[in-house]
Amino acid sequence: MSKLYIELIGEGKIIVKSIQDPTLTLKTLKESRYDVIVSDYRMSKIDGPALVDLIAKAGYSIPIIMFTGGSRIEDFDN
């Protein structure tokens, strides 16, 4: 849904690549250049903050927008 919305508001000027498995992010970043990463906070295999750490430790300095369906900070306590 987010992919379609971003492409719609981008009026054909924004290309969105969707990755279903967040563990493939570094491989994808090596293959092409991206202007921004949009990520969910809660995902399978790795959560959003862990993905941010992984990207930073790999040496990428790319803006990351993280969204979530949670409405309270308590929703994210471990």
NORLINMO-V608764 format. One record per backbone hydrogen bond with DSSP energy under -1.0 kcal/mol. CO is the residue of the C=O (numbers start at 1). NH is the residue of the N-H. E is the energy in kcal/mol with one decimal. If there is no record, write none. Layout:
[[CO | NH | E] [CO | NH | E]]
//
This chain:
[[1 | 5 | -2.1] [2 | 6 | -2.8] [3 | 7 | -2.4] [4 | 8 | -2.2] [5 | 9 | -2.7] [6 | 10 | -1.6] [7 | 12 | -1.2] [8 | 11 | -1.3] [10 | 13 | -2.4] [21 | 24 | -2.3] [22 | 25 | -1.6] [24 | 28 | -2.3] [25 | 29 | -2.6] [26 | 30 | -1.7] [27 | 31 | -1.1] [28 | 32 | -1.5] [37 | 65 | -3.3] [39 | 67 | -2.6] [41 | 48 | -3.3] [44 | 46 | -1.6] [47 | 51 | -2.1] [48 | 52 | -2.3] [49 | 53 | -2.1] [50 | 54 | -2.3] [51 | 55 | -2.5] [52 | 56 | -2.4] [53 | 57 | -2.8] [54 | 58 | -1.3] [55 | 60 | -1.9] [56 | 59 | -1.7] [63 | 37 | -2.4] [65 | 39 | -3.1] [67 | 41 | -2.0] [72 | 75 | -1.5] [73 | 76 | -1.9] [74 | 77 | -1.1]]
//
